[in-house]
Amino acid sequence: MSTLMRCCDVEELWDEIRDNACERTAAVHVHLRDCAPCRETFRQNDQLLTRLSGLGVVEPPADLRHRVLLHVRIACTSLKQIDSLTRLHSPIGPLFVAFCGQRITFSAIDRGECFEEITKRMEQRLRHSAQPSEPPSWVQAAIDRFFKTFVIDLDLLDISELSQFDRAALTQAARIPPGEVRSYGWIAQQIGRPQAARAVGRAMARNPLAPFFPCHRVVDSSGSLHQYFYGLELKARILELEGYPAKSG
């Protein structure tokens, strides 16, 4: 076998040489001796590897997944996600429900809005577009199950587009048992942000998956229902369906 090697052959063997697993090491060294560009590249790569090996281990940030998703979304702005949007009946009136794959991405209680208005709200909150669709059986089953038990399978809900804080606040709200309420301050304490009760309130107001992430179970520190995007009467009604004797005042 000829000992002559091309530059591209040497480049393919860098890692094997460093791991002492290259059967052609002698031929590579002959090439490096005679090829100044490859010799310089090898020197730079070797210095870089030495510096990298001296770096300590750094734990990834808790929100790394969210950051990666954010960068992917920014890089793929021309590939805007298009969800399917359908309208379903429920004990509290018609619901608009959007889904993508096997997860619900958006829901809205119908207040007489047209399809275009709901789509606009989706795009403002999630930067998703939507197209009308018939509901698959699993979406209808999830809605029916929620209004029987008032418990939702969180694996069916997708809030990956939200900020880390909003995701934490909504997930904590989902831990409030049906028929019970907690305060904005309680949620702030539970997620490690005790001074952020107002921010929790804003996260509840922007909830893109009401009533499934149950922001209706969150009240102010006095026990007053305080606010609800769809009106206090509906907030009280949902709570009463769950077994909590709420009053809109």
ZIPEGI-V117418 format. One record per residue. SS is DSSP state (2 for helix, 1 for strand, 0 for the rest). OMEGA is omega in radians with two decimals (* if undefined). Layout:
{{SS OMEGA} {SS OMEGA}}
//
This chain:
{{0 -3.13} {0 3.11} {0 3.13} {0 -3.11} {0 3.06} {0 3.14} {2 -3.12} {2 3.10} {2 -3.12} {2 -3.13} {2 -3.12} {2 -3.06} {0 -3.08} {2 -3.03} {2 3.14} {2 3.12} {2 -3.12} {2 -3.13} {0 -3.11} {0 -3.11} {0 -3.08} {0 -3.14} {0 -3.08} {0 -3.09} {2 -3.11} {2 -3.13} {2 3.11} {2 -3.14} {2 3.08} {2 3.13} {2 -3.14} {2 3.13} {2 -3.04} {2 -3.06} {0 -3.09} {2 -3.14} {2 3.12} {2 3.14} {2 3.13} {2 3.11} {2 3.12} {2 -3.14} {2 -3.13} {2 3.12} {2 -3.13} {2 3.09} {2 3.14} {2 3.13} {2 3.13} {2 3.13} {2 3.13} {2 -3.13} {2 3.12} {0 3.13} {0 3.09} {0 3.10} {0 -3.13} {0 3.11} {0 3.13} {0 3.11} {0 -3.09} {0 -3.08} {0 -3.10} {2 -3.12} {2 -3.14} {2 3.13} {2 3.13} {2 3.12} {2 3.13} {2 -3.13} {2 3.11} {2 -3.13} {2 3.12} {2 -3.12} {2 -3.07} {0 -3.09} {2 3.12} {2 3.14} {2 -3.10} {0 -3.13} {0 3.09} {1 3.13} {1 3.01} {1 -3.08} {1 -3.13} {1 -3.14} {1 -3.06} {1 3.06} {0 3.11} {0 3.12} {0 3.12} {0 3.14} {0 -3.13} {0 3.10} {1 2.89} {1 -3.13} {1 3.08} {1 -3.13} {1 3.10} {1 -3.04} {0 -3.12} {0 -3.11} {1 3.08} {1 -3.05} {1 -3.06} {1 3.02} {1 -3.14} {1 3.06} {1 -3.04} {0 3.05} {0 -3.12} {0 -3.13} {0 3.09} {0 -3.12} {2 -3.10} {2 3.13} {2 3.10} {2 3.11} {2 3.12} {2 3.09} {2 3.10} {2 -3.10} {2 3.13} {2 -3.06} {2 -2.98} {2 -3.04} {0 3.02} {0 2.94} {1 -3.10} {1 3.05} {1 -3.10} {1 -3.08} {0 2.97} {0 -3.09} {0 3.01} {0 -3.04} {2 -3.08} {2 3.10} {2 3.12} {2 3.14} {2 3.14} {2 3.13} {2 -3.14} {2 -3.12} {2 3.14} {2 -3.07} {2 2.98} {2 -3.05} {2 -3.02} {0 3.02} {0 -3.14} {0 3.03} {0 -3.08} {2 3.11} {2 3.11} {2 -3.08} {1 -3.11} {0 3.07} {0 -3.08} {0 -3.12} {0 -3.05} {0 3.09} {0 3.12} {2 -3.12} {2 -3.12} {2 3.12} {2 3.14} {2 -3.12} {2 -3.12} {2 3.12} {2 3.10} {2 3.09} {2 -3.14} {0 3.12} {0 3.08} {0 -3.10} {0 3.07} {0 -3.14} {0 3.11} {0 3.10} {0 3.04} {1 -3.10} {1 3.04} {2 3.13} {2 3.12} {2 3.12} {2 3.13} {2 3.11} {2 -3.05} {2 -3.12} {0 3.07} {0 3.11} {0 -2.98} {0 -3.14} {0 -2.98} {0 -3.13} {2 3.13} {2 3.11} {2 3.05} {2 3.10} {2 3.13} {2 3.11} {2 3.11} {2 -3.12} {2 -3.13} {0 -3.08} {0 -3.12} {0 -3.09} {1 3.02} {0 0.02} {0 -2.99} {0 2.83} {0 -2.83} {0 3.06} {2 3.09} {2 3.11} {2 -3.10} {1 -3.07} {1 3.11} {0 -3.00} {0 3.13} {0 -3.08} {0 3.10} {0 3.13} {0 2.98} {0 -3.07} {0 3.02} {0 -3.07} {0 -3.08} {0 3.10} {0 -3.07} {2 -3.14} {2 3.12} {2 3.09} {2 3.12} {2 -3.12} {2 3.13} {2 3.13} {2 3.12} {2 3.06} {2 3.13} {2 3.12} {0 3.13} {0 -3.07} {0 -3.07} {0 3.02} {0 -3.03} {0 3.10} {0 *}}
//
